[in-house]
Amino acid sequence: MVIKTYDAYTRLSTMEANRFANFLFDHQEGRKAEKKAIRKAIQYSTKDIPGLGGYVFAMEDKDEILGLAVVNKTGMGDYIPENFLVFFVIHREHRGNDIEKKLLDYTLQYCKGDVAIHITNENQYPNKKFFEEKGFNATHLEMRLNR
């Protein structure tokens, strides 16, 4: 088992980015993000589209993806967290065997500054309790006007 890090300097091929987007789409729980949005978060992280970038962390065993974390940098550390954990998804068949913990520990160690995550409902996996056990806490209620 190995964790690979992708960013602006360690580029993802188009084929690999599509593989990651498909994995995230297929294994996410709760309110599902569209593939287009997933792909955009990955592209932002690796600076394939303009922005501050971020990271994609892929935990794999041979050619099988066990889990993925996608982090976007915000550049706003003085008033919101510097990092936003956009996606944190573990393969359905590998949940509950320490992969979540290892991938999150690696992600948090690698990211400098504060990290935020949005959890949309209690049925999402990993759930709110998992992140609370790692030191995350609810700081505010987000309200959104979607147009």
C-alpha positions in Angstrom: 0.0 0.0 0.0 1.4 3.4 -1.1 0.1 7.0 -1.0 1.0 9.1 -4.0 0.8 12.9 -4.0 -0.1 14.9 -7.1 0.0 18.7 -7.3 1.2 21.4 -9.8 4.6 19.8 -9.9 3.6 16.1 -10.0 1.1 16.1 -12.8 -1.7 13.7 -13.4 -2.2 12.3 -16.9 -5.7 12.8 -18.4 -6.3 9.1 -18.2 -5.3 9.0 -14.5 -7.4 12.1 -13.7 -10.4 10.5 -15.3 -9.7 7.3 -13.4 -9.7 9.3 -10.1 -12.9 11.2 -11.0 -14.7 7.9 -11.8 -13.5 6.4 -8.5 -14.7 9.5 -6.5 -18.1 9.5 -8.3 -18.6 5.7 -7.9 -17.6 5.5 -4.2 -18.9 8.8 -2.7 -21.8 8.6 -0.3 -24.6 11.1 0.7 -25.2 13.9 -1.7 -23.3 13.0 -4.8 -21.2 15.5 -6.7 -21.4 15.4 -10.4 -18.4 14.1 -12.4 -17.9 17.5 -13.9 -17.5 19.1 -10.5 -15.2 16.3 -9.3 -13.0 16.7 -12.4 -12.8 20.5 -11.8 -11.7 20.0 -8.2 -8.9 17.6 -9.4 -7.9 20.1 -12.1 -7.8 23.0 -9.6 -5.6 20.9 -7.3 -3.1 20.1 -9.9 -3.3 23.6 -11.5 -4.6 22.3 -14.8 -7.0 25.2 -14.5 -6.0 28.6 -13.0 -6.0 28.9 -9.2 -3.8 28.4 -6.2 -3.7 24.6 -6.6 -3.7 22.0 -3.9 -3.2 18.2 -3.7 -4.6 14.9 -4.7 -3.6 12.1 -2.4 -4.1 8.6 -3.8 -3.8 5.5 -1.6 -3.3 2.5 -3.8 -2.4 -1.2 -3.6 -1.0 -2.3 -6.9 -3.4 -0.9 -9.5 -6.4 -0.7 -7.1 -7.5 2.7 -5.6 -8.2 2.3 -1.9 -8.9 5.9 -1.2 -8.6 9.4 -2.5 -8.4 12.9 -0.9 -8.6 16.1 -3.0 -7.5 19.3 -1.3 -7.9 22.8 -2.8 -5.8 25.7 -1.4 -7.9 28.8 -0.6 -5.1 31.4 -0.1 -7.3 32.9 2.7 -5.6 31.7 5.8 -6.2 34.9 7.8 -10.0 34.4 7.9 -10.9 30.9 6.6 -8.8 27.7 6.5 -5.9 27.6 4.1 -7.0 24.2 2.8 -10.4 22.8 1.8 -10.7 19.0 1.8 -13.1 18.8 -1.1 -13.3 15.0 -1.4 -12.3 12.2 1.0 -13.5 8.9 -0.3 -12.6 5.3 0.6 -13.4 2.3 -1.6 -16.5 0.6 -0.3 -14.8 -2.7 0.1 -12.0 -1.3 2.2 -13.8 0.8 4.7 -13.3 0.3 8.4 -9.8 -1.2 8.2 -7.6 1.8 9.1 -7.3 3.1 5.5 -9.4 6.2 6.3 -7.2 7.0 9.3 -3.9 6.5 7.3 -5.1 8.6 4.4 -6.4 11.4 6.6 -3.2 11.4 8.8 -1.1 11.7 5.6 -3.3 14.5 4.2 -3.2 16.5 7.4 0.5 16.0 7.8 1.2 17.2 4.2 -1.1 20.3 4.3 0.2 23.4 6.0 -2.3 25.4 7.9 -5.9 24.8 8.8 -8.1 22.4 7.0 -11.9 22.6 6.4 -14.4 20.0 5.2 -18.1 20.1 4.5 -20.1 17.1 5.6 -23.6 17.3 4.0 -25.4 14.7 6.2 -25.0 12.1 8.9 -25.1 9.3 6.3 -22.1 10.4 4.5 -19.0 8.1 4.7 -16.8 8.8 6.5 -19.2 10.6 8.8 -19.0 13.5 11.1 -17.9 11.4 14.1 -14.8 10.2 12.2 -13.6 13.8 11.6 -14.4 14.9 15.1 -12.2 12.1 16.4 -9.4 13.5 14.3 -9.8 17.0 15.9 -12.2 18.6 13.5 -15.0 20.6 15.0 -18.1 22.5 13.7 -17.3 26.2 13.7 -20.3 27.6 12.0 -23.4 26.8 9.9 -22.9 27.5 6.2 -25.9 28.8 4.3 -25.8 28.9 0.6 -27.8 30.6 -2.1 -27.5 28.4 -5.2 -28.2 30.2 -8.4 
